[in-house]
Structure formats: structure tokens, C-alpha cells
Amino acid sequence: MDMQSVIHFLYPPRCLGCGVETTEDFGLCGTCWAETPFISGPVCDACGTALPGDDPDERALCDSCLETARPWRKGRAALQYEGNARKMVLALKHGDRLDMVRAMARWMAQKLDAFPLDDTIVTPVPLHRWRLFTRRYNQAALLAREIARLGSLPYCPDMVRRLRPAKQLREADRETRFRTRIHAFDVPAGKQPLLRNKRVLLVDDVMTSGATLTGCARACLAAGAKEVNILILARVASDP
């Protein structure tokens, strides 16, 4: 019996969602898979949210992206932020479930073929240093690093800098979110040469209004990036 078989015998693979034994590492059981709202079929080209209908149109936009112009070119999401997907995202974000990163990044990496990847640098949406100190890790950075590895793309963990801590804006309207976050990011001078005439793939765990991603994308474009695209783990179905 080889070492991997021994490890599986002693520590059998378990579902990331419910913990029951599964046949492979870093996966979901059949029940949790069926209950997880993976996004497929027609999607908004700017944010990746699922759209009604059966005929994919790469130029289609959701109501939110029609209402609010996005500074990035394309966006895709792996999950709709509801039900089992919401439970798993919160477990990663606040429950120290770092064992979920590998599977989640794999789900996200399946969307890479939607983007032009030549001259692309992968970078995460940053946490403010004080938030990073208290949480100990940036889940977006962990996802971005694994996606870069899966896609054989260059990775820069600190391309974008958050200038001030994020306020809790769960009850805020769209205008307040954008006003608060749109100027909260920049690209440090030392990183700007890396961006010139490059594409940036911004990675984050959840997109709600898009205010945070807008701030990051604008910072990259102002620093010389020729294009920004976004890849997110989960898209909130409708903006508050």
C-alpha cells in the first residue's frame, strides 16, 4: 500500500459541505453538489450572474450592469451567493476553512476560458492591513494564488492596496457603497511598472454591488493596465 493509500485509509476524504465520506479529496458529496448553485448557461458578460433563457449571448448584461457601467471588460462567477454556496463562502471567510480553497479555486478556474489570458497578471482584492492582522489571511489572495497556479499565470498578491479599512455597509444603498469604496484603493508606485500594457485578472470571493471591484479596477487602469477582468467565487443575485 502506497503512502497516499495509507493516508486515505487513516483520513478518508470528506465532503467540504457536510463532512460525510467521499470518494475524492477536496470535493462535495452528491447531495451537497446538487444543493450548490453553480452558475452555468447564459450569464451576464460583466459580472457572471446567471441570466434567464437557454441561448448564451456573450454580450448580454444583467439589469445591474446595464444600470451601472463597469470599468472592467469581462466578469465571471462560479456560484450564486445563496443556500449551500453562501454557507461555504462564509465558512471560508470567517470559519478558517482553508481546506476549501483548492476546490473553490478549481470551480473558478473553469471560467478562465472566458477571458483573454495573454499578458495577464492575477491579483486579489486586498484587505486593509488591520483587517488582515485580525483575520490572519485574505481569502481572495488564497483563491487568486491557486487560480494563477491552475492557469499557469503570473501572480502578484499585493498589486492593489486598500487605503482605508472597509466599513460595514450591508444595509447601505448602492450610491453609498460606491461613494465609500470607489476611491479606497491604489497601486503602489513600485508595482506600477508591472502593470503597464498588461491585463489584470482581479479575484474576489463575493460580488454584491461591485463597488469594491470598481475601486480596484480603476486603480489598476490608472496605473497603466490596458484591461481589467474579474473572476469571483460567488455573485449575489440582486444588489440591495
LOKEBA-502199 format. One line per 3 residues: number of its first residue (from 1); their letters; for each residue x, y, z of N, C-alpha, C. Coordinates in nm, 4 decimals. Atoms other than C-alpha are relative to their C-alpha. Layout:
BEGIN
NUM) A) X:Y:Z:X:Y:Z:X:Y:Z ~ ...;
//
This chain:
BEGIN
1) MDM) 0.0854:-0.1202:0.0000:0.0000:0.0000:0.0000:0.0885:0.1245:0.0000 ~ -0.0823:-0.1198:0.0058:0.1486:0.3355:-0.1033:-0.0450:0.1000:0.1065 ~ 0.0252:-0.0977:-0.1059:0.1610:0.6395:0.1252:-0.1348:0.0688:-0.0154;
4) QSV) 0.1280:-0.0666:0.0221:-0.1390:0.8078:-0.0380:-0.1159:-0.0898:0.0425 ~ 0.1052:0.0935:-0.0401:-0.3484:0.4960:0.0171:-0.0090:-0.0100:0.1515 ~ -0.0019:0.0047:-0.1459:-0.2411:0.4850:0.3799:-0.0689:0.1229:0.0584;
7) IHF) 0.0603:-0.1249:-0.0484:-0.3388:0.8483:0.4286:-0.1511:-0.0044:-0.0174 ~ 0.1440:0.0079:0.0245:-0.6799:0.7866:0.2712:-0.0671:-0.1009:0.0934 ~ 0.0563:0.0985:-0.0928:-0.7295:0.4817:0.4924:-0.0156:0.0604:0.1389;
10) LYP) 0.0043:-0.0601:-0.1336:-0.6468:0.6762:0.8074:-0.0886:0.1237:0.0051 ~ 0.0776:-0.1238:0.0063:-0.8099:1.0013:0.6978:-0.0792:0.0021:-0.1308 ~ 0.0770:0.0071:0.1253:-1.0770:0.9265:0.4371:-0.0491:0.1376:-0.0444;
13) PRC) 0.0487:-0.1289:0.0512:-1.1812:1.2157:0.2090:-0.1410:0.0290:0.0510 ~ 0.1316:-0.0390:-0.0502:-1.4795:1.4086:0.3393:-0.0544:0.1182:-0.0790 ~ 0.0684:-0.1075:0.0722:-1.7321:1.6386:0.1777:0.0291:0.1342:0.0649;
16) LGC) -0.0268:-0.1335:-0.0516:-1.6435:2.0046:0.2139:-0.1246:0.0642:0.0593 ~ 0.1235:-0.0617:-0.0464:-2.0076:2.0861:0.2744:-0.0543:-0.0586:0.1289 ~ 0.0662:0.0631:-0.1142:-2.1405:1.8302:0.5237:0.0888:-0.0936:0.0787;
19) GVE) -0.0936:0.0816:-0.0738:-1.8407:1.6197:0.6235:-0.0128:-0.1499:-0.0175 ~ 0.0105:0.1448:0.0205:-1.9589:1.2773:0.5056:0.1151:-0.0470:-0.0883 ~ -0.1087:0.0544:0.0802:-1.7035:1.0463:0.3452:-0.0329:0.0088:-0.1489;
22) TTE) 0.0152:-0.0084:0.1453:-1.6496:1.0967:-0.0284:0.1085:-0.0846:-0.0664 ~ -0.0958:0.0828:0.0733:-1.4508:0.9220:-0.2985:0.1281:0.0737:-0.0357 ~ -0.1197:-0.0751:0.0359:-1.2023:1.2048:-0.3583:0.0183:0.1169:0.0952;
25) DFG) -0.0318:-0.1139:-0.0856:-1.0271:1.4815:-0.1690:-0.0573:0.1283:-0.0583 ~ 0.0356:-0.1361:0.0392:-1.1468:1.8414:-0.1772:-0.1206:0.0027:-0.0937 ~ 0.1190:0.0034:0.0835:-1.4909:1.7680:-0.3195:-0.1267:0.0052:0.0821;
28) LCG) 0.1315:0.0002:-0.0626:-1.8613:1.7584:-0.2420:-0.0655:-0.1358:-0.0211 ~ 0.0803:0.1201:0.0198:-2.0881:1.4625:-0.1871:-0.1100:0.0306:-0.1020 ~ 0.1043:-0.0204:0.1014:-2.3703:1.4101:-0.4360:-0.1097:0.0927:0.0468;
31) TCW) 0.1083:-0.0850:-0.0524:-2.6273:1.5760:-0.2103:0.0417:0.1457:0.0043 ~ -0.0466:-0.1392:-0.0089:-2.4202:1.8884:-0.1430:0.0246:0.0588:-0.1386 ~ -0.0207:-0.0493:0.1367:-2.3252:1.9138:-0.5098:-0.1329:0.0439:-0.0609;
34) AET) 0.1317:-0.0324:0.0563:-2.6924:1.9074:-0.6091:-0.0596:0.1237:0.0643 ~ 0.0566:-0.1134:-0.0727:-2.7722:2.1713:-0.3463:0.0848:0.1265:-0.0124 ~ -0.0873:-0.1165:0.0169:-2.4908:2.4072:-0.4501:-0.0310:0.0692:-0.1317;
37) PFI) 0.0427:-0.0703:0.1220:-2.5983:2.6756:-0.7006:0.1163:0.0434:-0.0891 ~ -0.1026:-0.0331:0.0989:-2.3201:2.6557:-0.9588:-0.0640:0.0773:-0.1151 ~ 0.0507:-0.0812:0.1105:-2.3633:2.9105:-1.2374:0.0397:-0.0649:-0.1322;
40) SGP) -0.0242:0.0545:0.1329:-2.3974:2.7679:-1.5871:-0.1030:0.0592:-0.0951 ~ 0.0936:-0.0551:0.0979:-2.5754:2.8565:-1.9082:0.0246:0.1479:-0.0240 ~ -0.0167:-0.1425:0.0303:-2.6350:3.2191:-2.0098:0.0367:0.0805:0.1246;
43) VCD) -0.0427:-0.0841:-0.1119:-2.4573:3.4711:-1.7876:0.0227:0.1428:-0.0477 ~ -0.0369:-0.1387:0.0286:-2.4016:3.8446:-1.7682:0.1485:0.0051:-0.0333 ~ -0.1390:-0.0043:0.0437:-2.0792:3.9199:-1.9542:0.0869:0.0862:0.0911;
46) ACG) -0.0774:-0.0909:-0.0843:-1.9781:4.1843:-1.6983:0.0190:-0.0494:0.1423 ~ -0.0135:0.0437:-0.1389:-2.0407:4.0112:-1.3652:-0.0175:-0.1495:0.0186 ~ 0.0098:0.1442:-0.0077:-2.1154:3.6474:-1.4409:-0.1250:-0.0556:0.0637;
49) TAL) 0.1219:0.0515:-0.0603:-2.4554:3.6264:-1.2752:-0.0838:-0.0730:-0.1038 ~ 0.0810:0.0786:0.0925:-2.6964:3.3749:-1.4265:-0.1112:0.0846:-0.0598 ~ 0.1074:-0.0694:0.0695:-2.9408:3.5067:-1.6843:-0.1055:-0.1010:-0.0446;
52) PGD) 0.1042:0.0919:0.0466:-3.2750:3.3559:-1.7878:0.0177:-0.0341:-0.1477 ~ -0.0065:0.0406:0.1401:-3.3093:3.1699:-2.1147:0.0966:-0.1148:-0.0217 ~ -0.0841:0.1140:0.0351:-3.1229:2.8961:-2.2961:0.1071:0.0338:-0.1028;
55) DPD) -0.0903:-0.0357:0.1090:-2.9310:3.0845:-2.5645:0.1111:0.0906:0.0521 ~ -0.1088:-0.0837:-0.0508:-2.5899:3.2068:-2.4412:0.0332:0.1143:-0.0968 ~ -0.0402:-0.1164:0.0782:-2.5029:3.5562:-2.5617:0.1112:0.0681:0.0774;
58) ERA) -0.1142:-0.0513:-0.0741:-2.1546:3.6683:-2.4638:-0.0094:0.1499:0.0262 ~ 0.0102:-0.1447:-0.0187:-2.2615:4.0323:-2.4892:-0.1142:0.0393:0.0925 ~ 0.1155:-0.0305:-0.0832:-2.5677:4.0053:-2.2638:0.0442:0.0551:0.1353;
61) LCD) -0.0274:-0.0589:-0.1303:-2.5747:4.2130:-1.9447:-0.1237:-0.0114:0.0885 ~ 0.1107:0.0008:-0.0954:-2.7854:4.1847:-1.6297:-0.0473:0.1432:0.0231 ~ 0.0551:-0.1329:-0.0252:-3.0004:4.4764:-1.5133:0.0973:0.0873:0.0781;
64) SCL) -0.0941:-0.0765:-0.0817:-2.7405:4.5795:-1.2569:0.1136:0.0572:-0.0832 ~ -0.1123:-0.0461:0.0818:-2.4612:4.6034:-1.5138:-0.0458:0.0914:-0.1134 ~ 0.0550:-0.0984:0.0941:-2.6878:4.7839:-1.7599:-0.0160:0.1350:0.0683;
67) ETA) 0.0216:-0.1234:-0.0757:-2.7613:5.0390:-1.4894:0.1310:0.0674:0.0391 ~ -0.1271:-0.0530:-0.0490:-2.4015:5.0784:-1.3704:0.1127:-0.0448:-0.0922 ~ -0.1111:0.0341:0.0882:-2.1156:5.0920:-1.6205:0.1165:-0.0541:0.0813;
70) RPW) -0.1121:0.0620:-0.0700:-1.8280:4.8674:-1.5147:0.1323:0.0406:-0.0652 ~ -0.1294:-0.0372:0.0594:-1.4635:4.9717:-1.5608:0.0780:-0.1199:-0.0521 ~ -0.0666:0.1189:0.0518:-1.3603:4.6119:-1.6312:-0.0683:-0.0482:-0.1266;
73) RKG) 0.0532:0.0462:0.1281:-1.4144:4.4275:-1.9586:-0.0956:-0.1178:0.0171 ~ 0.0809:0.1211:-0.0174:-1.5464:4.0847:-1.8553:0.0012:-0.0439:0.1456 ~ 0.0049:0.0560:-0.1340:-1.6560:3.9140:-1.5362:-0.0680:-0.1355:-0.0007;
76) RAA) 0.0610:0.1308:-0.0148:-1.7380:3.5586:-1.4377:-0.0034:-0.0383:0.1480 ~ 0.0155:0.0492:-0.1363:-1.8555:3.3886:-1.1176:-0.0280:-0.1491:-0.0041 ~ 0.0210:0.1444:-0.0049:-1.8578:3.0238:-1.0145:-0.1342:-0.0370:0.0623;
79) LQY) 0.1177:0.0349:-0.0784:-2.1533:3.0297:-0.7743:-0.0941:0.1175:0.0144 ~ 0.0961:-0.1005:-0.0424:-2.4703:3.2173:-0.6982:0.0025:0.0023:0.1524 ~ -0.0192:-0.0135:-0.1445:-2.4415:3.3506:-0.3419:-0.1317:-0.0231:0.0734;
82) EGN) 0.1215:0.0377:-0.0699:-2.7262:3.1641:-0.1806:0.0122:-0.1451:0.0446 ~ 0.0055:0.1389:-0.0429:-2.8019:2.8401:0.0021:0.1342:-0.0566:0.0410 ~ -0.1230:0.0689:-0.0367:-2.5126:2.5981:0.0274:0.1244:0.0776:-0.0408;
85) ARK) -0.1147:-0.0812:0.0417:-2.2817:2.8320:-0.1645:0.0299:0.1081:0.1037 ~ -0.0191:-0.1032:-0.1030:-2.3359:3.1105:0.0896:0.0607:-0.0612:0.1264 ~ -0.0520:0.0679:-0.1186:-2.2728:2.8656:0.3735:0.1490:-0.0289:-0.0138;
88) MVL) -0.1407:0.0334:0.0192:-1.9407:2.7551:0.2239:0.0872:0.1244:-0.0089 ~ -0.0778:-0.1239:0.0095:-1.8244:3.1079:0.1397:0.0229:0.0584:0.1391 ~ -0.0142:-0.0530:-0.1354:-1.8892:3.2192:0.4976:0.0930:-0.0866:0.0839;
91) ALK) -0.0911:0.0885:-0.0721:-1.7063:2.9129:0.6287:0.1446:0.0294:-0.0372 ~ -0.1344:-0.0387:0.0431:-1.4022:3.0100:0.4210:0.0386:0.1345:0.0583 ~ -0.0302:-0.1387:-0.0355:-1.4253:3.3766:0.5098:0.0150:0.0208:0.1504;
94) HGD) 0.0015:-0.0246:-0.1438:-1.4968:3.3585:0.8809:0.0227:-0.1241:0.0849 ~ -0.0117:0.1227:-0.0769:-1.4593:2.9943:0.9808:0.1316:-0.0730:-0.0148 ~ -0.1326:0.0602:0.0152:-1.0960:2.9281:0.8918:-0.0021:-0.1313:-0.0782;
97) RLD) 0.0071:0.1227:0.0794:-1.1988:2.6603:0.6404:0.0905:0.0122:-0.1226 ~ -0.0950:-0.0171:0.1091:-0.8849:2.6967:0.4324:0.0097:-0.1249:-0.0871 ~ 0.0021:0.1218:0.0806:-0.9279:2.3379:0.3159:-0.0929:0.0122:-0.1201;
100) MVR) 0.0936:-0.0197:0.1107:-1.1993:2.4727:0.0838:0.0632:0.0706:-0.1196 ~ -0.0582:-0.0858:0.1040:-0.9631:2.6926:-0.1182:0.0262:-0.0771:-0.1281 ~ -0.0394:0.0750:0.1191:-0.8407:2.4221:-0.3531:-0.1207:-0.0295:-0.0894;
103) AMA) 0.1192:0.0318:0.0795:-1.1893:2.3121:-0.4634:-0.0639:0.1260:-0.0574 ~ 0.0630:-0.1233:0.0462:-1.3274:2.6653:-0.4849:0.0780:0.0628:-0.1148 ~ -0.0826:-0.0548:0.1073:-1.0352:2.7836:-0.6962:-0.0152:-0.0817:-0.1282;
106) RWM) 0.0209:0.0849:0.1170:-1.0867:2.4863:-0.9259:-0.1316:0.0333:-0.0688 ~ 0.1290:-0.0392:0.0590:-1.4525:2.5826:-0.9737:0.0143:0.1322:-0.0750 ~ -0.0197:-0.1299:0.0631:-1.3449:2.9392:-1.0527:0.0853:-0.0118:-0.1260;
109) AQK) -0.0914:0.0124:0.1136:-1.0647:2.8317:-1.2866:-0.0688:-0.0563:-0.1233 ~ 0.0750:0.0502:0.1148:-1.3199:2.6565:-1.5056:-0.0560:0.1136:-0.0853 ~ 0.0496:-0.1169:0.0732:-1.4280:3.0081:-1.6091:0.1102:0.0749:-0.0742;
112) LDA) -0.1113:-0.0755:0.0592:-1.0831:3.1147:-1.7303:-0.0082:0.0097:-0.1510 ~ 0.0053:-0.0043:0.1459:-1.1610:3.0317:-2.0919:-0.0878:0.1127:-0.0525 ~ 0.0800:-0.1155:0.0423:-1.3984:3.3316:-2.0972:0.0861:0.1245:-0.0223;
115) FPL) -0.0844:-0.1192:0.0023:-1.1030:3.5717:-2.0740:0.1161:-0.0145:-0.0990 ~ -0.1296:0.0009:0.0687:-0.8121:3.6683:-2.2987:0.1090:-0.0028:0.1070 ~ -0.0952:0.0193:-0.1091:-0.5182:3.5486:-2.0875:0.1431:0.0385:-0.0351;
118) DDT) -0.1353:-0.0438:0.0318:-0.2157:3.6695:-2.2789:0.0296:0.1303:0.0741 ~ -0.0451:-0.1181:-0.0752:-0.0201:3.9305:-2.0789:-0.0864:0.0254:0.1232 ~ 0.0885:-0.0156:-0.1159:-0.2479:3.8655:-1.7785:0.0741:-0.0269:0.1298;
121) IVT) -0.0502:0.0170:-0.1362:-0.1455:3.9090:-1.4140:-0.1198:-0.0207:0.0917 ~ 0.1075:0.0281:-0.0954:-0.3655:3.7589:-1.1421:0.0310:0.0704:0.1316 ~ -0.0200:-0.0680:-0.1278:-0.4140:3.9690:-0.8291:-0.1312:0.0023:0.0779;
124) PVP) 0.1232:0.0017:-0.0796:-0.6627:3.9628:-0.5394:-0.0463:0.1391:0.0400 ~ 0.0508:-0.1182:-0.0697:-0.8867:4.2308:-0.3984:0.0619:-0.0017:0.1396 ~ -0.0752:0.0026:-0.1263:-0.6870:4.3358:-0.0902:-0.0881:0.0244:0.1226;
127) LHR) 0.0517:-0.0409:-0.1295:-0.7757:4.3563:0.2759:0.0855:0.1133:0.0533 ~ -0.0818:-0.0981:-0.0697:-0.6681:4.6554:0.4800:0.0907:-0.0729:0.0984 ~ -0.0986:0.0707:-0.0825:-0.3619:4.5683:0.6871:-0.0537:-0.0342:0.1387;
130) WRL) 0.0539:0.0312:-0.1327:-0.5567:4.5883:1.0130:-0.0996:-0.1151:-0.0067 ~ 0.0911:0.1122:0.0173:-0.8265:4.3536:0.8827:0.0787:-0.1293:-0.0234 ~ -0.0840:0.1170:0.0241:-0.5558:4.1176:0.7586:0.0640:-0.0481:0.1302;
133) FTR) -0.0614:0.0359:-0.1279:-0.3910:4.1268:1.1015:-0.0980:-0.0760:0.0881 ~ 0.0978:0.0653:-0.0870:-0.7115:4.0302:1.2820:-0.0517:-0.1308:-0.0585 ~ 0.0526:0.1217:0.0624:-0.8306:3.7707:1.0273:0.1107:-0.1015:-0.0269;
136) RYN) -0.1193:0.0832:0.0214:-0.4785:3.6329:0.9596:0.0177:-0.0445:-0.1444 ~ -0.0157:0.0366:0.1399:-0.5445:3.5608:0.5928:-0.1020:0.0760:-0.0836 ~ 0.0913:-0.0605:0.0966:-0.7058:3.7149:0.2854:-0.0502:-0.1118:-0.0902;
139) QAA) 0.0544:0.1122:0.0763:-0.9371:3.4557:0.1318:0.0086:0.0252:-0.1502 ~ -0.0126:-0.0310:0.1423:-0.9277:3.6375:-0.2038:0.1412:-0.0290:-0.0493 ~ -0.1389:0.0261:0.0382:-0.5475:3.6097:-0.2082:0.0267:-0.1500:-0.0107;
142) LLA) -0.0182:0.1452:0.0067:-0.5594:3.2359:-0.1346:-0.0622:-0.0568:-0.1270 ~ 0.0656:0.0450:0.1228:-0.8067:3.1834:-0.4182:0.0792:0.0434:-0.1232 ~ -0.0729:-0.0532:0.1153:-0.6091:3.4048:-0.6579:0.1297:-0.0769:-0.0243;
145) REI) -0.1268:0.0744:0.0147:-0.2819:3.2217:-0.5896:-0.0234:-0.1374:-0.0632 ~ 0.0286:0.1328:0.0539:-0.4393:2.8836:-0.6615:-0.0492:0.0086:-0.1441 ~ 0.0474:-0.0186:0.1373:-0.6158:3.0115:-0.9750:0.1181:0.0282:-0.0934;
148) ARL) -0.1183:-0.0285:0.0809:-0.2871:3.1515:-1.1043:0.0794:-0.1277:-0.0259 ~ -0.0720:0.1268:0.0178:-0.1249:2.8125:-1.0461:-0.0720:-0.0899:-0.1001 ~ 0.0771:0.0861:0.0897:-0.4057:2.6258:-1.2217:0.0047:0.0498:-0.1439;
151) GSL) -0.0016:-0.0575:0.1338:-0.3962:2.8656:-1.5168:0.1391:0.0308:-0.0530 ~ -0.1399:-0.0292:0.0384:-0.0135:2.8909:-1.5314:0.0170:0.1476:-0.0333 ~ -0.0038:-0.1448:0.0191:-0.0437:3.2678:-1.4933:0.0839:0.0646:0.1099;
154) PYC) -0.0747:-0.0713:-0.1052:0.1791:3.5163:-1.3077:-0.0943:0.0540:0.1064 ~ 0.0816:-0.0386:-0.1148:0.0503:3.6091:-0.9627:0.0715:0.1088:0.0782 ~ -0.0541:-0.1077:-0.0843:0.1029:3.9307:-0.7668:-0.0975:0.0223:0.1151;
157) PDM) 0.0951:-0.0076:-0.1113:-0.0532:3.9240:-0.4171:-0.0281:0.1401:0.0504 ~ 0.0135:-0.1339:-0.0576:-0.0075:4.2944:-0.3415:0.0040:0.1093:-0.1066 ~ 0.0037:-0.0988:0.1072:-0.0672:4.4732:-0.6709:-0.0848:0.1209:0.0392;
160) VRR) 0.0927:-0.1064:-0.0397:-0.3583:4.6730:-0.5284:0.0055:0.0155:0.1511 ~ -0.0060:-0.0296:-0.1429:-0.3529:4.8434:-0.1890:-0.1297:0.0676:0.0442 ~ 0.1181:-0.0649:-0.0582:-0.6531:4.9301:0.0280:0.0485:0.1120:0.0914;
163) LRP) -0.0510:-0.1171:-0.0695:-0.6008:5.2809:0.1633:-0.0624:0.0201:0.1370 ~ 0.0662:-0.0147:-0.1300:-0.8500:5.2678:0.4490:-0.0895:-0.1201:0.0242 ~ 0.0806:0.1188:-0.0316:-1.0451:4.9997:0.6313:-0.1381:0.0085:-0.0623;
166) AKQ) 0.1350:0.0061:0.0556:-1.3709:4.8851:0.4756:-0.1028:0.0162:0.1107 ~ 0.1097:-0.0137:-0.0945:-1.6825:4.9980:0.6563:-0.1030:-0.1092:-0.0272 ~ 0.1069:0.0967:0.0161:-1.9659:4.7562:0.7164:-0.1194:0.0697:-0.0637;
169) LRE) 0.1017:-0.0711:0.0775:-2.2178:4.8587:0.4510:-0.1116:-0.0934:-0.0456 ~ 0.1011:0.0968:0.0425:-2.4594:4.5665:0.4434:-0.1361:0.0641:-0.0219 ~ 0.1304:-0.0640:0.0114:-2.7576:4.7986:0.4891:0.0034:0.1246:-0.0886;
172) ADR) -0.0125:-0.1216:0.0797:-2.6247:5.0776:0.2674:-0.0546:-0.0207:-0.1404 ~ 0.0477:0.0093:0.1372:-2.7726:5.1571:-0.0711:0.1191:0.0043:-0.0963 ~ -0.1060:0.0075:0.1011:-2.5775:5.1311:-0.3965:0.0834:0.1279:-0.0038;
175) ETR) -0.0730:-0.1267:0.0107:-2.4855:5.5013:-0.4082:0.0993:0.0153:0.1149 ~ -0.0883:-0.0114:-0.1150:-2.3392:5.4907:-0.0572:0.1181:-0.0953:-0.0117 ~ -0.1082:0.0960:0.0175:-2.1383:5.1769:-0.1321:0.1065:0.0540:-0.0962;
178) FRT) -0.0950:-0.0489:0.0991:-1.9822:5.3322:-0.4416:0.0733:0.1237:0.0509 ~ -0.0637:-0.1213:-0.0496:-1.9155:5.6674:-0.2780:0.1061:-0.0316:0.1041 ~ -0.0916:0.0351:-0.1078:-1.7426:5.5000:0.0163:0.1220:-0.0757:-0.0497;
181) RIH) -0.1068:0.0935:0.0372:-1.5301:5.2458:-0.1703:0.0720:0.0315:-0.1296 ~ -0.0539:-0.0152:0.1346:-1.4596:5.3789:-0.5167:0.1398:0.0613:-0.0008 ~ -0.1320:-0.0624:-0.0055:-1.1551:5.5830:-0.4087:0.0845:-0.0574:0.1135;
184) AFD) -0.0671:0.0577:-0.1160:-1.0349:5.3467:-0.1358:0.1207:-0.0863:-0.0364 ~ -0.1071:0.0892:0.0441:-0.7657:5.1721:-0.3451:0.0994:0.0748:-0.0882 ~ -0.0972:-0.0482:0.0977:-0.4455:5.2454:-0.5323:0.1000:-0.1112:-0.0291;
187) VPA) -0.1102:0.0898:0.0322:-0.1480:5.0701:-0.6901:0.1278:0.0693:0.0437 ~ -0.1240:-0.0637:-0.0456:0.1800:5.1441:-0.5091:0.0943:0.0297:-0.1162 ~ -0.0895:-0.0420:0.1081:0.4410:5.3207:-0.7198:0.0945:-0.1121:-0.0425;
190) GKQ) -0.0931:0.1065:0.0322:0.6746:5.0226:-0.7001:-0.0604:-0.1115:-0.0834 ~ 0.0683:0.1042:0.0768:0.4122:4.7951:-0.8589:-0.0474:0.0485:-0.1372 ~ 0.0570:-0.0525:0.1229:0.3027:5.0264:-1.1386:0.0724:-0.0449:-0.1273;
193) PLL) -0.0661:0.0479:0.1229:0.5761:4.9223:-1.3890:-0.0440:-0.1406:-0.0412 ~ 0.0441:0.1358:0.0318:0.4479:4.5634:-1.3651:-0.1318:-0.0011:-0.0771 ~ 0.1348:-0.0049:0.0567:0.1042:4.6748:-1.4848:-0.0061:0.0578:-0.1408;
196) RNK) 0.0094:-0.0733:0.1261:0.1877:4.8813:-1.7901:-0.0189:-0.0949:-0.1172 ~ 0.0362:0.0793:0.1185:0.0254:4.7335:-2.1004:-0.0286:-0.1471:0.0323 ~ 0.0362:0.1350:-0.0406:-0.0795:4.4244:-1.9050:-0.1499:-0.0079:0.0274;
199) RVL) 0.1364:0.0267:-0.0451:-0.4166:4.2681:-1.8433:0.0054:-0.0430:0.1469 ~ 0.0105:0.0393:-0.1403:-0.5243:4.2243:-1.4823:-0.1247:-0.0855:0.0173 ~ 0.1143:0.0808:-0.0406:-0.7474:3.9455:-1.3566:-0.0163:0.0176:0.1505;
202) LVD) 0.0301:-0.0262:-0.1405:-0.8961:4.0660:-1.0265:-0.0825:-0.1149:0.0559 ~ 0.0687:0.1133:-0.0616:-1.0077:3.7878:-0.7936:-0.0574:0.0424:0.1349 ~ 0.0613:-0.0256:-0.1302:-1.2529:3.8189:-0.5041:-0.0953:-0.1138:0.0333;
205) DVM) 0.0881:0.1092:-0.0413:-1.4778:3.5907:-0.3035:-0.1461:0.0286:-0.0303 ~ 0.1418:-0.0326:0.0186:-1.8115:3.7749:-0.3292:-0.0124:0.1361:-0.0677 ~ 0.0364:-0.1287:0.0589:-1.9524:4.0499:-0.5501:-0.1447:0.0311:0.0322;
208) TSG) 0.1364:-0.0467:-0.0267:-2.2562:4.2454:-0.4329:-0.0313:0.1123:-0.0976 ~ 0.0242:-0.1113:0.0919:-2.2825:4.5924:-0.5863:0.1107:0.0155:-0.1029 ~ -0.1150:-0.0196:0.0881:-1.9369:4.5816:-0.7437:0.0812:0.1224:0.0340;
211) ATL) -0.0705:-0.1229:-0.0355:-1.8185:4.8953:-0.5643:0.1476:-0.0261:0.0307 ~ -0.1383:0.0322:-0.0337:-1.5044:4.7319:-0.4246:0.0793:-0.0361:-0.1250 ~ -0.0682:0.0381:0.1236:-1.4144:4.5746:-0.7586:0.0195:0.1200:-0.0915;
214) TGC) -0.0143:-0.1222:0.0796:-1.4770:4.9083:-0.9299:0.1185:0.0823:0.0477 ~ -0.1129:-0.0747:-0.0539:-1.2332:5.0805:-0.6963:0.1331:-0.0625:-0.0371 ~ -0.1241:0.0702:0.0350:-0.9677:4.8144:-0.7587:0.0297:0.0096:-0.1492;
217) ARA) -0.0195:-0.0058:0.1450:-1.0208:4.8119:-1.1354:0.0452:0.1384:-0.0440 ~ -0.0401:-0.1368:0.0359:-0.9967:5.1895:-1.1610:0.1435:0.0282:0.0416 ~ -0.1376:-0.0196:-0.0449:-0.6759:5.1868:-0.9590:0.0982:-0.0661:-0.0968;
220) CLA) -0.0876:0.0704:0.0951:-0.5228:4.9305:-1.1971:0.0088:0.0735:-0.1331 ~ 0.0006:-0.0722:0.1275:-0.6278:5.1227:-1.5071:0.0754:0.1317:0.0122 ~ -0.0720:-0.1259:-0.0208:-0.4966:5.4485:-1.3617:0.1508:-0.0226:0.0075;
223) AGA) -0.1427:0.0318:-0.0125:-0.1628:5.2754:-1.3002:0.0595:-0.0511:-0.1302 ~ -0.0527:0.0358:0.1300:-0.1317:5.1730:-1.6660:-0.0437:-0.1332:-0.0565 ~ 0.0487:0.1271:0.0550:-0.3090:4.8393:-1.7072:-0.0819:0.0274:-0.1255;
226) KEV) 0.0752:-0.0222:0.1227:-0.4524:4.8014:-2.0553:-0.1417:-0.0540:0.0085 ~ 0.1321:0.0607:-0.0122:-0.7521:4.5985:-1.9375:-0.0101:-0.0703:0.1348 ~ 0.0266:0.0724:-0.1244:-0.9095:4.4540:-1.6231:-0.1188:-0.0931:-0.0231;
229) NIL) 0.1108:0.0938:-0.0032:-1.1285:4.1455:-1.5920:-0.0165:-0.0478:0.1435 ~ 0.0230:0.0450:-0.1373:-1.2852:3.9999:-1.2772:-0.0459:-0.1455:0.0014 ~ 0.0432:0.1386:-0.0229:-1.3272:3.6436:-1.1512:-0.0348:-0.0117:0.1476;
232) ILA) 0.0462:0.0037:-0.1385:-1.5326:3.5930:-0.8375:-0.0554:-0.1381:0.0330 ~ 0.0515:0.1291:-0.0443:-1.6302:3.2933:-0.6338:-0.1526:-0.0018:-0.0028 ~ 0.1462:0.0014:-0.0107:-1.9920:3.3935:-0.5708:-0.0581:0.1386:-0.0279;
235) RVA) 0.0685:-0.1247:0.0358:-2.2248:3.6603:-0.7116:-0.1339:0.0068:0.0722 ~ 0.1295:-0.0236:-0.0623:-2.5080:3.7990:-0.5028:-0.1015:0.0233:-0.1121 ~ 0.0941:0.0018:0.1123:-2.8171:3.7525:-0.7201:-0.0537:0.1374:-0.0332;
238) SDP) 0.0538:-0.1337:0.0257:-2.9560:4.1043:-0.6790:0.0610:0.0968:0.0987 ~ -0.0621:-0.0999:-0.0859:-2.7978:4.4193:-0.5434:-0.1039:0.0624:0.0901 ~ 0.0937:-0.0698:-0.0875:-2.9563:4.5829:-0.2388:-0.0157:0.1437:-0.0412;
//
